[in-house]
Amino acid sequence: MAVPWRIICLAIWFFCIRMDVKGNQDVGLEYKLCNGIRYQWGDTYGTRVESVLKDLVEETRYQGYSCFGHAACDGALLQDDCFACLFAARNRQKDVCPLNTGAQVHLKDFRISYENYQFIE
């Protein structure tokens, strides 16, 4: 009767160890690339960088890592105009490149694109 309890205890112990190992992320740095231009802490560009990084962290966990997207508006456009233009570009992209795994639409004051791009092999 003692042997089955040992087997059960070992199985539970092994299962707990396996779950712990599976949940650990490898955060060791493999590669970095920084351009030579720096911005000042707290300036407008830095605020935008933080916003992009926040979105990347929050959204990537739901979407995975196989789709890369980019959108940009001319800085002279108002926010509402930029939104309306990008919304129109998204719809145009769906018309001219339906169901394509990658597409780009560049118009006079804005652009939007996406691509099937594997960041992790």
N, C-alpha and C positions, 0 to 999 in steps of 0.2 A: 504494500500500500504506500510505502514511502517513495518508491520509484516514480509512480505517476505524479505525485506532488512535485518532485524535483523536475520532472519534464515540463510540467505546467509552469513552474516558477522560471525555468530557463527560457521557455517560449515567451512568456510575458516580458522577461528582461530583454531578450533579443528583439522583440517587437518594439519596445520602448527605445532601445538604442537605434534601431533602423529609422524610426520616426524622427529622432533627433538629428541624425546624419542627413536625412533627406531635406530637412527644413533649413539647414545652414547654407547661406549664400557665400560664394567665394568673392570677396570684395578686394582681392589683390589687384593692384594696378598692372595692366598688361601693356598699355599704350596711352600716350597723351600727345596732343598737338595743340599748341596755343599760338595764336598770331601775336605779332609784336606790338600791337596797338592796345593800350589799356584805357579804361574809362574811369572817371572819378566816382567814388562811392556816393550813392544817393542821387546821381544825376538822372535825367530822363531815360537815357539809354540803359542804365543799370536797372532801373525800375522795370523796363520792358524785358530785359534779360531774365529777371527774377520771375516775371509773369510767365514767360515761355517755359522756363525750367519747372515752375510749379505745375503747369499744364502737362508737361511731359511726364513728370513723376505721377501725377494723379490719373492720367488717361492711359498711359502705356500698360499698366497692370490689367486693364480691361481689354485692350485691343491687341496686345502682343507686340511683336517687333518686326513683322514682315511687311508692313506698309509704311512708307515714308511720304509725308506730305509737306507742302510749302505753299504759302499764300502771302502776297505782299501788295500793298497799295502805295501809290505816290504819296509822299508825306504831306503834300498840299491839300489832299482830300480831307473833308470832314469825316468823322467816325461813321456817321450814318450813311454818307455817300460811299465810303469804303465798304461797309457791310452790304449795301444794295448792289454795288458792282461785283463783289465777290460772290454774292448769292446768284447773280445773273451769270457770272462766269462758270459757277458750278453747274448750273442748268445747261449752259451752252456746251460744257465739257461732256455732260451726259448725252447730249444730242450728237455731237461730232465724233465722240469716241465711246460708244455704248459698250459696256461690259469689258473694256480693255483693262489689262492689269496695270497699265501706266498711261498717263496722259498729261498734256500741258496745254493750257490756254493762256496766251499772252495777248492782252489788249492794251490800248494806249496808256492807261493810268494804273493798271493792275495786272496781276498774274496769279494763277492757281495751278498746282500740279500735284500729282501723286505717282508713286512708283512702287512696284513690288521689289523691295530691297532688303535682303537678309543682312542684318548687322551682326548676328551671331551665327557661327557655323556649327 
